[in-house]
Structure formats: structure tokens, C-alpha cells
Amino acid sequence: MGRNPTSPRSPATPQRLAPASVRSAARSRSDIASRCVVTDAPPVAAHPGATDAAACAAGDIVTISPAIEAKGLYKVFGKHPRSVVERLRAGATREDVADAGTAAVVDATFSVQPGEIFVVMGLSGSGKSTLIRMLNGLHDATGGEVLVQGDTITGIPDARLRRIRRDGIAMVFQHFALLPHRTVAANVAYPLELRGVPKAERLAKAEEVLALVGLDGWGARLPSELSGGMQQRVGIARALAADTEILLMDEAFSALDPLIRREMQEQLLELQARLRKTIVFITHDLNEAMFLGDRIAVMRDGRIVQVGSPEDILTDPANDYVEQFVQDVDRARVLTAANVMERPRSVVAESAGPRTALRQMRDAGASAAYVVDRERTLVGIVTDRDAVAHVRQGATTLAGIVRPAPASVAHDEVLVNLFVPSAESPLPLAVTDGDGRLAGIIPRVTLLAALGPAANATGPLMVLPQPVSHDLIDEVLADADDAHGPLVADAEEVR
Ligand SMILES: Nc1ncnc2c1ncn2[C@@H]1O[C@H](COP(=O)(O)OP(=O)(O)OP(=O)(O)O)[C@@H](O)[C@H]1O
């Protein structure tokens, strides 16, 4: 599909940021997944995606059946594909078997959780399209197994497979694949027509999903009257009209101009925040993968070489190949506050007294402390000077000296959005969790260091200490003047 090889060193799209609301909505899915226990157990409901996610959001521990599972998948093109798979299983490399066939996918194992955007990323020829086509049975697997919502689709009769494709898995293609002589609405309604849905009903549904993708009023046009971006929105609307739990998107935005492409990526995240589909998205563009993916599988020469969150891939690349891939990614647009924050050192309870606050600040070497309430919600800050004055006055509570909290940032905010608040905050930037509690802090030096290539190196950062006090400097200079005579020396000062 994607005949558009791009060097990993030259990203195909300009990098812009999804609106924070879009990213937050997208990230909340990962939060849901991370709060749930994921097992191979059967789903707890007929539609595991919606029901389990709701249960998890409510904080319950439930079991989630993966929406899609690939177990030891192989696809070999050639005369004797099964014997090639045997050789590969016995340790032969792709090159070893090249004379007998093309090993397009080699031993792929992964699972995709309901509601997740799972991106498969790799250079041209790495096997992405072949892999996605095995997930809906368009290609037979030469070895291994694919399960969709717990049911194997490997080796099942064609009629059943067609039913699963029609009712359970919709696909969006790179080149839209619209029927040119049918109207936009008829294209969108097509999957429903295949299911035998009456005309009025399917056209009503088509109008509904066209509105969802921002194309209301365009239903009567022909595809050729629409721009490329609009045609791809029709492609997405058609997939949504089918109302399937799973969407497969094969290089769906690769044919679009960069700006339109970024717009479509943002729209997809917005739609996903509302619809919570399970999406497998294929791309050769790492920036697109990082922008869209809850998790990313990196493919090379038919093999999956790493599966992880964008942050995992960026900060902990599994090998030199992935490392090379990610070196030009703009870390500021991928890493979040939670990825770089530190434990806050001086935090006092709102109910504490000024002496406690002073001790805290002294021990932390800080000139101010964060003040939190019983729920650990940030309510303000208290400075050492105010606390000293308060102690001298004999006050026993912080009442009257808690200053308003400087702006805080949400834990899932990307670093590029932290620079202004960091510059404006008199203290290290406060980071709050999803419930508004103080989760960590980000000193400016930490924010800067996070952007460097060695950001995953651990160890103390070299920070210049606070200047010594004027009193101390005056005292040392006066002693020196006494000992050596006054300095005759404006001339020696470097101007
Ligand atoms: N039908 C086929 N017959 C023979 N070889 C094939 C077939 N389809 C794919 N291949 C080969 O399998 C390998 C993987 O191809 P695939 O299209 O899955 O890669 P891809 O990562 O999707 O690349 P692209 O982004 O260029 O589409 C390639 O070497 C390709 O030439």
C-alpha cells in the first residue's frame, strides 16, 4: 500500500501539537488500560470495548479480552510457504530463505486492547500491509493465529470470514477506494447496503456519519468533486457507517498533503475520544505514529522489533535500529510532564504551622514550599521570608501567608506546552494528576535536560548553587581589605 518510502531522518509531516484536549482525551484511554487487569479471559460483555472501559473508568478491576491478538504470525509469499515457515521457526533468517520465498511477516505476536490506537510503524517493505491484511483475513496466515474478540479467524470458512469483515472490522485505505460513480452518501452507505439495510435507513446513517467527519451537506456530490482530504473523510465515514468495533487504517493519511494530513490526524483523535474504537493504524511516518499511537509496534524486515508507548519507544529504544529511527523525533512533543517530573521536595499541609514549613524548606534547600490540602490538592505556596516573619510574630498557623499557587500543569501535558508556565513560575513547575492532586514538580533545568539526546541517562544534574549572601561577601571583602590594604582597582575589573 504505502509506496512512499521516507527516511526516518526526514519526517514526512511537519510537527504540530494536537490541542491539549485532544491529547488528553486520547491519553485517558491509556489511563483506562493501565488501570485494568488485562487477561486472556473471555470478555465480560458482548461489547468488551465499551463496557470494560466504563467499568475500568469507575475504578473496578475487570478482565479485558484483547480486541485483536496475533500469535506467532507468519506470512510467506512463494511456492512452498509452509516449509519456509518451518525453516524460519528453526532459526533461518529472512535472507536464508529468500531463494524459496518472501518472508513478509515473521513470528509476529501482539495484542490490541479495546479502545486503543495501535500503530504499526516501519519502513517500506517491512511487512506492515501484509500484517494488517492478516488481521481481517484478507491474507491467510502461513503460520500462527489471529483472534478477533477472542475468536480465531485463522482457517475459518470464507463465508464466516466475510461476515466478520462485514460486521466486525472496517478498513480505511490509503487511496480512499471510493466508488467513483456513486454519490458521497451512497459510498458511505455502501457497507450497510451489503448488509441489506433498507435505503432510507442507510442514507440517514450516512448523513449522520458525514456530519461526524465534518462533511454534512456533501452527500449528494460525487467523490471527484471533493479534495483529497475530504475524500479520505468519506473513506473514514464509510468505515464508521459500518459501526464495527475495529477499524484498520492502512497508511490512511499518507496520500494527503502535510497540513491536511495533520488536520486529519487531529480529527481522528477527536473522533476516537468520542467513539472509542479499536484502531490499528499503519504508517511509515514515525511522527504520525508518535502523535496517534497509544502503543506502537516497530517492524523491521517482517519482524516486530519493539512494542511500546510512544514514550517507551523514545526513551527506551529496544535496539540501535529503533534508536536511529527516533533520534529526530521532537521529544518536546512526545514526552509528557509525567515522564520528566520529580518528587516535590518541600510540600506542607495547609494545616501545618510556619515552623514546620520553615524546617521543610531548610531541609529541602528551597525558598518556598507548596501548600496542599488533605486531598493533596495544590492550594498555594508559602515563602521562607513570610514563614520567618510569621514565626517571629509567634503565629502558629499558615493563615495569612499562603500565596496563590503559580500555574500548574496536567501530568499528561506535552513538554512543548510547559516552557511558558515554567518561565513564569517562581517555583519549579507544579504537576497535577487527573484528580488535581500535586503529583510532582519540574525544575527548569530538568525541563531543558529532558530535551537532550541523553535524557534517559540518570544521575544528578549539575546546577549552580544560589549566590552566597551579600552580608557574607561584604564580610569577606572587608577582612581582605584589612589584611592586604584596600584594592586599588577599578582598572582591574573586567567591564
Ligand atoms: N502479494 C505479494 N506477493 C509477493 N510478495 C509480496 C506480496 N505482498 C507483499 N510482498 C512482499 O512482502 C514484503 C512486505 O510487503 P508489505 O507491502 O507488507 O510491506 P509494507 O511495510 O506495507 O511496505 P509499504 O509501506 O511499501 O506498503 C515486501 O518484500 C513485499 O515485496
The ligand as an ORCA input file, in Angstrom:
! r2SCAN-3c Opt
* xyz 0 1
  N       1.331    -10.451     -2.918
  C       2.656    -10.483     -2.742
  N       3.425    -11.354     -3.394
  C       4.756    -11.398     -3.178
  N       5.413    -10.610     -2.331
  C       4.696     -9.702     -1.631
  C       3.281     -9.583     -1.803
  N       2.835     -8.608     -0.989
  C       3.923     -8.118     -0.339
  N       5.034     -8.774     -0.729
  C       6.374     -8.552     -0.220
  O       6.336     -8.668      1.184
  C       7.193     -7.711      1.788
  C       6.393     -6.838      2.735
  O       5.490     -6.047      1.952
  P       4.399     -5.104      2.606
  O       3.639     -4.461      1.494
  O       3.633     -5.847      3.619
  O       5.324     -4.026      3.329
  P       4.936     -2.606      3.863
  O       5.712     -2.403      5.103
  O       3.459     -2.476      3.933
  O       5.511     -1.678      2.733
  P       4.838     -0.439      2.028
  O       4.810      0.658      3.065
  O       5.749     -0.158      0.911
  O       3.468     -0.904      1.622
  C       7.825     -6.937      0.652
  O       9.079     -7.515      0.376
  C       6.875     -7.148     -0.492
  O       7.534     -7.069     -1.727
*
